[in-house]
Amino acid sequence: MQQWQSQGLYLFFLPPYSSEMNPIEAQWHQLKTHEIAGRIFDNEYDLANAIIDSLEHRSQQGGWSLDRLTLKSA
């Protein structure tokens, strides 16, 4: 490790979960606070459709593609 540091290489260990390092977390935060906040859904199906519609809308606005979306239910 010392030899690597002398060559300018440093290792930083991240915690097991680093939401700020995961780009989808920022999208999920925006979705929860702006797209579906304050809405009441009759069932999981309606919530899932709202999430899908919101993500598709955000991807079109952002100019990025939404290749696959999978929602798992219990």
PDB file of N, CA, C and O in Angstrom:
ATOM      1  N   MET A   1       0.820  -1.183   0.000  1.00  0.00           N
ATOM      2  CA  MET A   1       0.000   0.000   0.000  1.00  0.00           C
ATOM      3  C   MET A   1       0.879   1.269   0.000  1.00  0.00           C
ATOM      4  O   MET A   1       0.590   2.227  -0.716  1.00  0.00           O
ATOM      5  N   GLN A   2       1.935   1.263   0.796  1.00  0.00           N
ATOM      6  CA  GLN A   2       2.841   2.415   0.852  1.00  0.00           C
ATOM      7  C   GLN A   2       3.466   2.693  -0.518  1.00  0.00           C
ATOM      8  O   GLN A   2       3.609   3.845  -0.928  1.00  0.00           O
ATOM      9  N   GLN A   3       3.832   1.620  -1.212  1.00  0.00           N
ATOM     10  CA  GLN A   3       4.452   1.780  -2.523  1.00  0.00           C
ATOM     11  C   GLN A   3       3.462   2.417  -3.494  1.00  0.00           C
ATOM     12  O   GLN A   3       3.841   3.272  -4.294  1.00  0.00           O
ATOM     13  N   TRP A   4       2.221   2.014  -3.429  1.00  0.00           N
ATOM     14  CA  TRP A   4       1.205   2.591  -4.315  1.00  0.00           C
ATOM     15  C   TRP A   4       1.011   4.074  -4.017  1.00  0.00           C
ATOM     16  O   TRP A   4       0.916   4.894  -4.930  1.00  0.00           O
ATOM     17  N   GLN A   5       0.954   4.409  -2.728  1.00  0.00           N
ATOM     18  CA  GLN A   5       0.763   5.808  -2.360  1.00  0.00           C
ATOM     19  C   GLN A   5       1.940   6.673  -2.808  1.00  0.00           C
ATOM     20  O   GLN A   5       1.754   7.830  -3.185  1.00  0.00           O
ATOM     21  N   SER A   6       3.133   6.121  -2.767  1.00  0.00           N
ATOM     22  CA  SER A   6       4.297   6.883  -3.215  1.00  0.00           C
ATOM     23  C   SER A   6       4.235   7.153  -4.719  1.00  0.00           C
ATOM     24  O   SER A   6       4.883   8.070  -5.223  1.00  0.00           O
ATOM     25  N   GLN A   7       3.444   6.337  -5.431  1.00  0.00           N
ATOM     26  CA  GLN A   7       3.264   6.531  -6.868  1.00  0.00           C
ATOM     27  C   GLN A   7       1.985   7.311  -7.191  1.00  0.00           C
ATOM     28  O   GLN A   7       1.618   7.478  -8.354  1.00  0.00           O
ATOM     29  N   GLY A   8       1.317   7.784  -6.130  1.00  0.00           N
ATOM     30  CA  GLY A   8       0.129   8.603  -6.337  1.00  0.00           C
ATOM     31  C   GLY A   8      -1.185   7.834  -6.413  1.00  0.00           C
ATOM     32  O   GLY A   8      -2.201   8.400  -6.818  1.00  0.00           O
ATOM     33  N   LEU A   9      -1.187   6.576  -6.039  1.00  0.00           N
ATOM     34  CA  LEU A   9      -2.395   5.763  -6.056  1.00  0.00           C
ATOM     35  C   LEU A   9      -2.907   5.598  -4.641  1.00  0.00           C
ATOM     36  O   LEU A   9      -2.197   5.087  -3.775  1.00  0.00           O
ATOM     37  N   TYR A  10      -4.126   6.025  -4.402  1.00  0.00           N
ATOM     38  CA  TYR A  10      -4.730   5.927  -3.085  1.00  0.00           C
ATOM     39  C   TYR A  10      -6.022   5.135  -3.183  1.00  0.00           C
ATOM     40  O   TYR A  10      -6.793   5.312  -4.126  1.00  0.00           O
ATOM     41  N   LEU A  11      -6.256   4.272  -2.222  1.00  0.00           N
ATOM     42  CA  LEU A  11      -7.488   3.498  -2.163  1.00  0.00           C
ATOM     43  C   LEU A  11      -8.389   4.083  -1.091  1.00  0.00           C
ATOM     44  O   LEU A  11      -7.954   4.350   0.029  1.00  0.00           O
ATOM     45  N   PHE A  12      -9.646   4.277  -1.448  1.00  0.00           N
ATOM     46  CA  PHE A  12     -10.631   4.764  -0.508  1.00  0.00           C
ATOM     47  C   PHE A  12     -11.743   3.726  -0.431  1.00  0.00           C
ATOM     48  O   PHE A  12     -12.328   3.356  -1.450  1.00  0.00           O
ATOM     49  N   PHE A  13     -12.025   3.269   0.750  1.00  0.00           N
ATOM     50  CA  PHE A  13     -13.056   2.262   0.938  1.00  0.00           C
ATOM     51  C   PHE A  13     -14.382   2.939   1.220  1.00  0.00           C
ATOM     52  O   PHE A  13     -14.488   3.794   2.099  1.00  0.00           O
ATOM     53  N   LEU A  14     -15.385   2.546   0.464  1.00  0.00           N
ATOM     54  CA  LEU A  14     -16.716   3.111   0.627  1.00  0.00           C
ATOM     55  C   LEU A  14     -17.542   2.246   1.563  1.00  0.00           C
ATOM     56  O   LEU A  14     -17.293   1.048   1.693  1.00  0.00           O
ATOM     57  N   PRO A  15     -18.522   2.854   2.214  1.00  0.00           N
ATOM     58  CA  PRO A  15     -19.416   2.044   3.036  1.00  0.00           C
ATOM     59  C   PRO A  15     -20.226   1.109   2.143  1.00  0.00           C
ATOM     60  O   PRO A  15     -20.295   1.325   0.933  1.00  0.00           O
ATOM     61  N   PRO A  16     -20.838   0.078   2.713  1.00  0.00           N
ATOM     62  CA  PRO A  16     -21.591  -0.888   1.906  1.00  0.00           C
ATOM     63  C   PRO A  16     -22.681  -0.235   1.058  1.00  0.00           C
ATOM     64  O   PRO A  16     -22.975  -0.708  -0.040  1.00  0.00           O
ATOM     65  N   TYR A  17     -23.280   0.838   1.551  1.00  0.00           N
ATOM     66  CA  TYR A  17     -24.321   1.517   0.786  1.00  0.00           C
ATOM     67  C   TYR A  17     -23.983   2.991   0.719  1.00  0.00           C
ATOM     68  O   TYR A  17     -23.914   3.663   1.748  1.00  0.00           O
ATOM     69  N   SER A  18     -23.775   3.489  -0.464  1.00  0.00           N
ATOM     70  CA  SER A  18     -23.432   4.898  -0.674  1.00  0.00           C
ATOM     71  C   SER A  18     -24.414   5.483  -1.679  1.00  0.00           C
ATOM     72  O   SER A  18     -24.124   5.538  -2.874  1.00  0.00           O
ATOM     73  N   SER A  19     -25.566   5.917  -1.201  1.00  0.00           N
ATOM     74  CA  SER A  19     -26.600   6.403  -2.111  1.00  0.00           C
ATOM     75  C   SER A  19     -26.130   7.590  -2.944  1.00  0.00           C
ATOM     76  O   SER A  19     -26.546   7.739  -4.093  1.00  0.00           O
ATOM     77  N   GLU A  20     -25.277   8.429  -2.387  1.00  0.00           N
ATOM     78  CA  GLU A  20     -24.799   9.590  -3.142  1.00  0.00           C
ATOM     79  C   GLU A  20     -23.892   9.198  -4.303  1.00  0.00           C
ATOM     80  O   GLU A  20     -23.642  10.007  -5.197  1.00  0.00           O
ATOM     81  N   MET A  21     -23.401   7.963  -4.293  1.00  0.00           N
ATOM     82  CA  MET A  21     -22.541   7.489  -5.372  1.00  0.00           C
ATOM     83  C   MET A  21     -23.326   6.742  -6.454  1.00  0.00           C
ATOM     84  O   MET A  21     -22.758   6.364  -7.479  1.00  0.00           O
ATOM     85  N   ASN A  22     -24.610   6.530  -6.236  1.00  0.00           N
ATOM     86  CA  ASN A  22     -25.435   5.775  -7.167  1.00  0.00           C
ATOM     87  C   ASN A  22     -26.341   6.746  -7.929  1.00  0.00           C
ATOM     88  O   ASN A  22     -27.244   7.329  -7.329  1.00  0.00           O
ATOM     89  N   PRO A  23     -26.124   6.933  -9.224  1.00  0.00           N
ATOM     90  CA  PRO A  23     -26.880   7.932  -9.996  1.00  0.00           C
ATOM     91  C   PRO A  23     -28.393   7.731  -9.966  1.00  0.00           C
ATOM     92  O   PRO A  23     -29.133   8.710 -10.052  1.00  0.00           O
ATOM     93  N   ILE A  24     -28.867   6.513  -9.848  1.00  0.00           N
ATOM     94  CA  ILE A  24     -30.315   6.298  -9.860  1.00  0.00           C
ATOM     95  C   ILE A  24     -30.960   6.864  -8.599  1.00  0.00           C
ATOM     96  O   ILE A  24     -32.147   7.191  -8.610  1.00  0.00           O
ATOM     97  N   GLU A  25     -30.204   6.982  -7.519  1.00  0.00           N
ATOM     98  CA  GLU A  25     -30.765   7.516  -6.282  1.00  0.00           C
ATOM     99  C   GLU A  25     -31.227   8.967  -6.457  1.00  0.00           C
ATOM    100  O   GLU A  25     -32.252   9.362  -5.901  1.00  0.00           O
ATOM    101  N   ALA A  26     -30.485   9.746  -7.217  1.00  0.00           N
ATOM    102  CA  ALA A  26     -30.893  11.136  -7.470  1.00  0.00           C
ATOM    103  C   ALA A  26     -32.198  11.167  -8.269  1.00  0.00           C
ATOM    104  O   ALA A  26     -33.074  11.989  -8.003  1.00  0.00           O
ATOM    105  N   GLN A  27     -32.321  10.272  -9.242  1.00  0.00           N
ATOM    106  CA  GLN A  27     -33.553  10.194 -10.028  1.00  0.00           C
ATOM    107  C   GLN A  27     -34.718   9.754  -9.149  1.00  0.00           C
ATOM    108  O   GLN A  27     -35.814  10.308  -9.240  1.00  0.00           O
ATOM    109  N   TRP A  28     -34.484   8.769  -8.307  1.00  0.00           N
ATOM    110  CA  TRP A  28     -35.538   8.271  -7.420  1.00  0.00           C
ATOM    111  C   TRP A  28     -35.983   9.372  -6.458  1.00  0.00           C
ATOM    112  O   TRP A  28     -37.177   9.521  -6.197  1.00  0.00           O
ATOM    113  N   HIS A  29     -35.034  10.143  -5.931  1.00  0.00           N
ATOM    114  CA  HIS A  29     -35.363  11.251  -5.035  1.00  0.00           C
ATOM    115  C   HIS A  29     -36.248  12.270  -5.745  1.00  0.00           C
ATOM    116  O   HIS A  29     -37.258  12.709  -5.194  1.00  0.00           O
ATOM    117  N   GLN A  30     -35.874  12.647  -6.962  1.00  0.00           N
ATOM    118  CA  GLN A  30     -36.675  13.600  -7.727  1.00  0.00           C
ATOM    119  C   GLN A  30     -38.070  13.053  -8.009  1.00  0.00           C
ATOM    120  O   GLN A  30     -39.060  13.779  -7.923  1.00  0.00           O
ATOM    121  N   LEU A  31     -38.139  11.791  -8.341  1.00  0.00           N
ATOM    122  CA  LEU A  31     -39.419  11.155  -8.632  1.00  0.00           C
ATOM    123  C   LEU A  31     -40.323  11.199  -7.395  1.00  0.00           C
ATOM    124  O   LEU A  31     -41.497  11.555  -7.489  1.00  0.00           O
ATOM    125  N   LYS A  32     -39.764  10.832  -6.238  1.00  0.00           N
ATOM    126  CA  LYS A  32     -40.559  10.790  -5.011  1.00  0.00           C
ATOM    127  C   LYS A  32     -40.994  12.176  -4.559  1.00  0.00           C
ATOM    128  O   LYS A  32     -42.118  12.346  -4.085  1.00  0.00           O
ATOM    129  N   THR A  33     -40.117  13.172  -4.700  1.00  0.00           N
ATOM    130  CA  THR A  33     -40.433  14.492  -4.159  1.00  0.00           C
ATOM    131  C   THR A  33     -41.176  15.401  -5.129  1.00  0.00           C
ATOM    132  O   THR A  33     -41.805  16.371  -4.706  1.00  0.00           O
ATOM    133  N   HIS A  34     -41.112  15.101  -6.425  1.00  0.00           N
ATOM    134  CA  HIS A  34     -41.750  15.993  -7.400  1.00  0.00           C
ATOM    135  C   HIS A  34     -42.835  15.323  -8.235  1.00  0.00           C
ATOM    136  O   HIS A  34     -43.882  15.920  -8.486  1.00  0.00           O
ATOM    137  N   GLU A  35     -42.597  14.117  -8.656  1.00  0.00           N
ATOM    138  CA  GLU A  35     -43.519  13.470  -9.594  1.00  0.00           C
ATOM    139  C   GLU A  35     -44.713  12.820  -8.893  1.00  0.00           C
ATOM    140  O   GLU A  35     -45.852  12.973  -9.336  1.00  0.00           O
ATOM    141  N   ILE A  36     -44.459  12.103  -7.814  1.00  0.00           N
ATOM    142  CA  ILE A  36     -45.558  11.362  -7.183  1.00  0.00           C
ATOM    143  C   ILE A  36     -45.836  11.818  -5.747  1.00  0.00           C
ATOM    144  O   ILE A  36     -46.647  11.211  -5.048  1.00  0.00           O
ATOM    145  N   ALA A  37     -45.171  12.875  -5.315  1.00  0.00           N
ATOM    146  CA  ALA A  37     -45.376  13.366  -3.952  1.00  0.00           C
ATOM    147  C   ALA A  37     -46.815  13.866  -3.778  1.00  0.00           C
ATOM    148  O   ALA A  37     -47.363  14.534  -4.655  1.00  0.00           O
ATOM    149  N   GLY A  38     -47.396  13.538  -2.664  1.00  0.00           N
ATOM    150  CA  GLY A  38     -48.729  14.021  -2.334  1.00  0.00           C
ATOM    151  C   GLY A  38     -49.867  13.291  -3.024  1.00  0.00           C
ATOM    152  O   GLY A  38     -51.036  13.610  -2.805  1.00  0.00           O
ATOM    153  N   ARG A  39     -49.541  12.331  -3.842  1.00  0.00           N
ATOM    154  CA  ARG A  39     -50.586  11.575  -4.528  1.00  0.00           C
ATOM    155  C   ARG A  39     -50.953  10.341  -3.716  1.00  0.00           C
ATOM    156  O   ARG A  39     -50.115   9.767  -3.020  1.00  0.00           O
ATOM    157  N   ILE A  40     -52.205   9.947  -3.814  1.00  0.00           N
ATOM    158  CA  ILE A  40     -52.681   8.745  -3.142  1.00  0.00           C
ATOM    159  C   ILE A  40     -53.075   7.743  -4.214  1.00  0.00           C
ATOM    160  O   ILE A  40     -53.772   8.081  -5.170  1.00  0.00           O
ATOM    161  N   PHE A  41     -52.629   6.523  -4.046  1.00  0.00           N
ATOM    162  CA  PHE A  41     -52.889   5.473  -5.026  1.00  0.00           C
ATOM    163  C   PHE A  41     -53.804   4.423  -4.410  1.00  0.00           C
ATOM    164  O   PHE A  41     -53.666   4.066  -3.240  1.00  0.00           O
ATOM    165  N   ASP A  42     -54.726   3.944  -5.204  1.00  0.00           N
ATOM    166  CA  ASP A  42     -55.687   2.946  -4.726  1.00  0.00           C
ATOM    167  C   ASP A  42     -55.040   1.595  -4.482  1.00  0.00           C
ATOM    168  O   ASP A  42     -55.480   0.831  -3.622  1.00  0.00           O
ATOM    169  N   ASN A  43     -53.988   1.303  -5.247  1.00  0.00           N
ATOM    170  CA  ASN A  43     -53.357  -0.004  -5.116  1.00  0.00           C
ATOM    171  C   ASN A  43     -51.934   0.059  -5.672  1.00  0.00           C
ATOM    172  O   ASN A  43     -51.509   1.083  -6.209  1.00  0.00           O
ATOM    173  N   GLU A  44     -51.206  -1.051  -5.534  1.00  0.00           N
ATOM    174  CA  GLU A  44     -49.815  -1.111  -6.006  1.00  0.00           C
ATOM    175  C   GLU A  44     -49.721  -0.956  -7.516  1.00  0.00           C
ATOM    176  O   GLU A  44     -48.754  -0.388  -8.023  1.00  0.00           O
ATOM    177  N   TYR A  45     -50.703  -1.450  -8.229  1.00  0.00           N
ATOM    178  CA  TYR A  45     -50.692  -1.358  -9.684  1.00  0.00           C
ATOM    179  C   TYR A  45     -50.709   0.106 -10.128  1.00  0.00           C
ATOM    180  O   TYR A  45     -49.958   0.494 -11.022  1.00  0.00           O
ATOM    181  N   ASP A  46     -51.557   0.910  -9.509  1.00  0.00           N
ATOM    182  CA  ASP A  46     -51.617   2.332  -9.862  1.00  0.00           C
ATOM    183  C   ASP A  46     -50.315   3.048  -9.509  1.00  0.00           C
ATOM    184  O   ASP A  46     -49.852   3.912 -10.253  1.00  0.00           O
ATOM    185  N   LEU A  47     -49.736   2.687  -8.381  1.00  0.00           N
ATOM    186  CA  LEU A  47     -48.438   3.267  -8.003  1.00  0.00           C
ATOM    187  C   LEU A  47     -47.369   2.870  -9.009  1.00  0.00           C
ATOM    188  O   LEU A  47     -46.581   3.713  -9.439  1.00  0.00           O
ATOM    189  N   ALA A  48     -47.333   1.595  -9.391  1.00  0.00           N
ATOM    190  CA  ALA A  48     -46.346   1.127 -10.367  1.00  0.00           C
ATOM    191  C   ALA A  48     -46.504   1.863 -11.697  1.00  0.00           C
ATOM    192  O   ALA A  48     -45.509   2.258 -12.306  1.00  0.00           O
ATOM    193  N   ASN A  49     -47.725   2.047 -12.145  1.00  0.00           N
ATOM    194  CA  ASN A  49     -47.947   2.780 -13.398  1.00  0.00           C
ATOM    195  C   ASN A  49     -47.492   4.229 -13.290  1.00  0.00           C
ATOM    196  O   ASN A  49     -46.936   4.776 -14.242  1.00  0.00           O
ATOM    197  N   ALA A  50     -47.722   4.852 -12.147  1.00  0.00           N
ATOM    198  CA  ALA A  50     -47.272   6.235 -11.950  1.00  0.00           C
ATOM    199  C   ALA A  50     -45.750   6.316 -11.988  1.00  0.00           C
ATOM    200  O   ALA A  50     -45.195   7.259 -12.552  1.00  0.00           O
ATOM    201  N   ILE A  51     -45.075   5.343 -11.398  1.00  0.00           N
ATOM    202  CA  ILE A  51     -43.606   5.320 -11.415  1.00  0.00           C
ATOM    203  C   ILE A  51     -43.102   5.135 -12.843  1.00  0.00           C
ATOM    204  O   ILE A  51     -42.190   5.835 -13.281  1.00  0.00           O
ATOM    205  N   ILE A  52     -43.695   4.197 -13.559  1.00  0.00           N
ATOM    206  CA  ILE A  52     -43.286   3.950 -14.948  1.00  0.00           C
ATOM    207  C   ILE A  52     -43.503   5.195 -15.797  1.00  0.00           C
ATOM    208  O   ILE A  52     -42.605   5.603 -16.534  1.00  0.00           O
ATOM    209  N   ASP A  53     -44.676   5.801 -15.705  1.00  0.00           N
ATOM    210  CA  ASP A  53     -44.970   7.010 -16.487  1.00  0.00           C
ATOM    211  C   ASP A  53     -44.001   8.131 -16.147  1.00  0.00           C
ATOM    212  O   ASP A  53     -43.520   8.833 -17.037  1.00  0.00           O
ATOM    213  N   SER A  54     -43.712   8.300 -14.853  1.00  0.00           N
ATOM    214  CA  SER A  54     -42.807   9.371 -14.432  1.00  0.00           C
ATOM    215  C   SER A  54     -41.393   9.138 -14.931  1.00  0.00           C
ATOM    216  O   SER A  54     -40.738  10.073 -15.393  1.00  0.00           O
ATOM    217  N   LEU A  55     -40.912   7.904 -14.845  1.00  0.00           N
ATOM    218  CA  LEU A  55     -39.560   7.619 -15.322  1.00  0.00           C
ATOM    219  C   LEU A  55     -39.457   7.775 -16.835  1.00  0.00           C
ATOM    220  O   LEU A  55     -38.453   8.275 -17.342  1.00  0.00           O
ATOM    221  N   GLU A  56     -40.479   7.354 -17.547  1.00  0.00           N
ATOM    222  CA  GLU A  56     -40.471   7.541 -19.004  1.00  0.00           C
ATOM    223  C   GLU A  56     -40.474   9.025 -19.349  1.00  0.00           C
ATOM    224  O   GLU A  56     -39.759   9.454 -20.255  1.00  0.00           O
ATOM    225  N   HIS A  57     -41.268   9.803 -18.639  1.00  0.00           N
ATOM    226  CA  HIS A  57     -41.326  11.252 -18.874  1.00  0.00           C
ATOM    227  C   HIS A  57     -39.982  11.903 -18.575  1.00  0.00           C
ATOM    228  O   HIS A  57     -39.500  12.731 -19.348  1.00  0.00           O
ATOM    229  N   ARG A  58     -39.369  11.520 -17.434  1.00  0.00           N
ATOM    230  CA  ARG A  58     -38.071  12.090 -17.062  1.00  0.00           C
ATOM    231  C   ARG A  58     -36.992  11.711 -18.072  1.00  0.00           C
ATOM    232  O   ARG A  58     -36.110  12.517 -18.371  1.00  0.00           O
ATOM    233  N   SER A  59     -37.059  10.485 -18.601  1.00  0.00           N
ATOM    234  CA  SER A  59     -36.037  10.067 -19.559  1.00  0.00           C
ATOM    235  C   SER A  59     -36.172  10.850 -20.863  1.00  0.00           C
ATOM    236  O   SER A  59     -35.167  11.197 -21.485  1.00  0.00           O
ATOM    237  N   GLN A  60     -37.395  11.127 -21.275  1.00  0.00           N
ATOM    238  CA  GLN A  60     -37.602  11.919 -22.499  1.00  0.00           C
ATOM    239  C   GLN A  60     -37.126  13.348 -22.294  1.00  0.00           C
ATOM    240  O   GLN A  60     -36.488  13.920 -23.178  1.00  0.00           O
ATOM    241  N   GLN A  61     -37.428  13.930 -21.142  1.00  0.00           N
ATOM    242  CA  GLN A  61     -36.985  15.297 -20.859  1.00  0.00           C
ATOM    243  C   GLN A  61     -35.470  15.392 -20.752  1.00  0.00           C
ATOM    244  O   GLN A  61     -34.863  16.366 -21.199  1.00  0.00           O
ATOM    245  N   GLY A  62     -34.865  14.367 -20.155  1.00  0.00           N
ATOM    246  CA  GLY A  62     -33.423  14.385 -19.946  1.00  0.00           C
ATOM    247  C   GLY A  62     -32.618  13.934 -21.139  1.00  0.00           C
ATOM    248  O   GLY A  62     -31.395  14.072 -21.158  1.00  0.00           O
ATOM    249  N   GLY A  63     -33.300  13.392 -22.144  1.00  0.00           N
ATOM    250  CA  GLY A  63     -32.588  12.943 -23.324  1.00  0.00           C
ATOM    251  C   GLY A  63     -31.824  11.646 -23.118  1.00  0.00           C
ATOM    252  O   GLY A  63     -30.851  11.385 -23.826  1.00  0.00           O
ATOM    253  N   TRP A  64     -32.244  10.838 -22.169  1.00  0.00           N
ATOM    254  CA  TRP A  64     -31.599   9.546 -21.963  1.00  0.00           C
ATOM    255  C   TRP A  64     -32.621   8.450 -22.169  1.00  0.00           C
ATOM    256  O   TRP A  64     -33.826   8.676 -22.057  1.00  0.00           O
ATOM    257  N   SER A  65     -32.132   7.268 -22.469  1.00  0.00           N
ATOM    258  CA  SER A  65     -33.046   6.174 -22.793  1.00  0.00           C
ATOM    259  C   SER A  65     -33.337   5.342 -21.548  1.00  0.00           C
ATOM    260  O   SER A  65     -32.485   5.138 -20.684  1.00  0.00           O
ATOM    261  N   LEU A  66     -34.552   4.884 -21.501  1.00  0.00           N
ATOM    262  CA  LEU A  66     -34.981   3.987 -20.439  1.00  0.00           C
ATOM    263  C   LEU A  66     -35.134   2.621 -21.086  1.00  0.00           C
ATOM    264  O   LEU A  66     -36.163   2.314 -21.688  1.00  0.00           O
ATOM    265  N   ASP A  67     -34.105   1.813 -20.953  1.00  0.00           N
ATOM    266  CA  ASP A  67     -34.065   0.530 -21.663  1.00  0.00           C
ATOM    267  C   ASP A  67     -34.953  -0.526 -21.022  1.00  0.00           C
ATOM    268  O   ASP A  67     -35.638  -1.270 -21.725  1.00  0.00           O
ATOM    269  N   ARG A  68     -34.947  -0.598 -19.712  1.00  0.00           N
ATOM    270  CA  ARG A  68     -35.686  -1.660 -19.057  1.00  0.00           C
ATOM    271  C   ARG A  68     -36.118  -1.179 -17.677  1.00  0.00           C
ATOM    272  O   ARG A  68     -35.352  -0.549 -16.949  1.00  0.00           O
ATOM    273  N   LEU A  69     -37.313  -1.480 -17.353  1.00  0.00           N
ATOM    274  CA  LEU A  69     -37.823  -1.140 -16.033  1.00  0.00           C
ATOM    275  C   LEU A  69     -38.557  -2.360 -15.498  1.00  0.00           C
ATOM    276  O   LEU A  69     -39.498  -2.852 -16.121  1.00  0.00           O
ATOM    277  N   THR A  70     -38.130  -2.836 -14.364  1.00  0.00           N
ATOM    278  CA  THR A  70     -38.737  -4.014 -13.747  1.00  0.00           C
ATOM    279  C   THR A  70     -39.176  -3.654 -12.346  1.00  0.00           C
ATOM    280  O   THR A  70     -38.382  -3.184 -11.532  1.00  0.00           O
ATOM    281  N   LEU A  71     -40.421  -3.873 -12.081  1.00  0.00           N
ATOM    282  CA  LEU A  71     -40.939  -3.654 -10.719  1.00  0.00           C
ATOM    283  C   LEU A  71     -41.365  -5.001 -10.172  1.00  0.00           C
ATOM    284  O   LEU A  71     -42.115  -5.740 -10.809  1.00  0.00           O
ATOM    285  N   LYS A  72     -40.878  -5.306  -8.989  1.00  0.00           N
ATOM    286  CA  LYS A  72     -41.229  -6.573  -8.371  1.00  0.00           C
ATOM    287  C   LYS A  72     -42.286  -6.301  -7.299  1.00  0.00           C
ATOM    288  O   LYS A  72     -42.193  -5.325  -6.555  1.00  0.00           O
ATOM    289  N   SER A  73     -43.273  -7.163  -7.233  1.00  0.00           N
ATOM    290  CA  SER A  73     -44.269  -7.027  -6.172  1.00  0.00           C
ATOM    291  C   SER A  73     -44.249  -8.283  -5.326  1.00  0.00           C
ATOM    292  O   SER A  73     -43.814  -9.349  -5.762  1.00  0.00           O
ATOM    293  N   ALA A  74     -44.723  -8.131  -4.127  1.00  0.00           N
ATOM    294  CA  ALA A  74     -44.707  -9.265  -3.194  1.00  0.00           C
ATOM    295  C   ALA A  74     -45.737 -10.308  -3.550  1.00  0.00           C
ATOM    296  O   ALA A  74     -45.851 -11.323  -2.864  1.00  0.00           O
TER     297      ALA A  74
END
